[in-house]
Amino acid sequence: MRYAMLHELNADALHMIRAGLSARRALEPERTLARPVGHVPASVDVRALRRRLKLSQKAFAARYGFTVRRIQDWEQRRSRPDSGVRAYLTVIANDPDAVELALEAN
């Protein structure tokens, strides 16, 4: 059961990342990726990211497709995001407007 949930979350995160990149390219069609996509960070400080965006746990969860419980688990270090989610959080950290635009398009 847990594996199925993680697999679904990874698939959703990857879809959101791809949608965010597509939205970003649509905004800047002349821009191309001149280098390979970088590595996924080993950790993401979800609390710092959420606070930088000035969002409550509830608002952050709702805006980016997480549960409040998952945000709490990450922030209190009861669990940590897997690599797909860390990649998605990195995209949110670097361009939250593009992610929001991509999510609104669906």
Backbone hydrogen bonds, N-H to C=O, Kabsch-Sander energy under -0.5 kcal/mol:
donor,donor_aa,acceptor,acceptor_aa,energy
5,M,1,M,-2.1
6,L,2,R,-2.6
7,H,3,Y,-2.9
8,E,4,A,-2.4
9,L,5,M,-2.5
10,N,6,L,-2.8
11,A,7,H,-2.5
12,D,8,E,-2.6
13,A,9,L,-2.8
14,L,10,N,-2.7
15,H,11,A,-2.3
16,M,12,D,-2.5
17,I,13,A,-2.4
18,R,14,L,-2.6
19,A,15,H,-2.5
20,G,16,M,-2.5
21,L,17,I,-2.5
22,S,18,R,-2.4
23,A,19,A,-2.5
24,R,20,G,-2.3
25,R,21,L,-2.5
26,A,22,S,-2.1
27,L,23,A,-1.7
28,E,24,R,-1.7
31,R,28,E,-1.5
34,A,32,T,-1.0
46,V,44,V,-1.4
49,L,45,D,-2.4
50,R,46,V,-3.0
51,R,47,R,-2.6
52,R,48,A,-2.5
53,L,49,L,-1.8
54,K,51,R,-1.2
55,L,50,R,-2.2
60,F,56,S,-2.8
61,A,57,Q,-2.5
62,A,58,K,-2.4
63,R,59,A,-2.6
64,Y,60,F,-2.1
65,G,61,A,-1.0
66,F,61,A,-2.2
71,I,67,T,-1.9
72,Q,68,V,-2.6
73,D,69,R,-2.6
74,W,70,R,-2.3
75,E,71,I,-2.7
76,Q,72,Q,-2.4
77,R,74,W,-1.1
78,R,73,D,-2.3
79,S,73,D,-1.3
86,R,82,D,-2.7
87,A,83,S,-2.2
88,Y,84,G,-2.0
89,L,85,V,-3.0
90,T,86,R,-2.0
91,V,87,A,-2.1
92,I,88,Y,-2.4
93,A,89,L,-2.6
94,N,90,T,-2.0
95,D,91,V,-2.7
99,V,95,D,-1.7
100,E,96,P,-2.5
101,L,97,D,-2.5
102,A,98,A,-2.4
103,L,99,V,-2.6
104,E,100,E,-2.1
105,A,101,L,-1.4
106,N,102,A,-0.6
106,N,103,L,-0.6
